[in-house]
């Protein structure tokens, strides 16, 4: 009964927050607080039943059905991991605060709906993240590639000799600029190798964590989407020292005590690091060509809408204007609210001059957090595992048509 109540509460909050984030580019705290209070009430109810049940006391229906104490320890562990993941996403600017809090809320509701869900408590937060980011990443990549293909006609007029020389000049300049930071890049290479080595070890010797070649592609796509922030972490030399120590200990322990083929895993990790480097280089070149043409440097009234994220300099300039200083609230990574966008648009329409600063449009992500969590609750599986057979059949059909 309590599971049904929290299931419908989860669906209701998911629909409301998804709609408001889509329409207003903001996840309201009142829905987060409502959900957290309801979740806390549910845990209190379950805990009270456990206290009575373990003492053999019955007060009506209280104490008749109760959960073991280890359930609450699991809740504590799971929520600690979920909080850490959400805080990391927020600190890396991958999620705004509203999305991070929504993830924490859904992480709590999921275990109230299904205390026996796979991966709980140590891996459930990761299962949720995979089911949230995989469909969003695939859609983003497909949309970008489609837009690039639609603009492919523009490339026919390019002077490829001049273009190639310009790119080689850019590479030469980048190499000179990177040389003083060579130890940071070395640390990044070591950390990247360690990441792929540990991933390869887990896949090779754990049936549950084996996701195959398609899973590695998904991992590459997710890393590419957040590469700007991930690379900053990987360049930390202290993390590099820790990676060397962890790798040495893992290799020695695995080789001596478990009989692991350390050399084969290391070779596979090197191949993955090389393939990822090729993917990042090619994708950044491709996406940069697309983004360079899609971005706007001039702030005009017709471009202002809810969800637009103003550059720092632009925000400071507008906030200093007497007409806007009281209408602009605290700057959020969610972008302008509907009221703020209307105020900025009205102010710009009354001025002839334009501001030459960059701005960005955000993607409402609450719907992806809800859909990924909903899939986890209803299917009790990770989306990568579900997609592999379907995409394998699609790929085989595509290759057979191409071969025919």
Beta strands, then each sheet from edge to edge (+ up, - down):
strand 1: 308-310
strand 2: 359-361
sheet 1: 1+ 2-
end
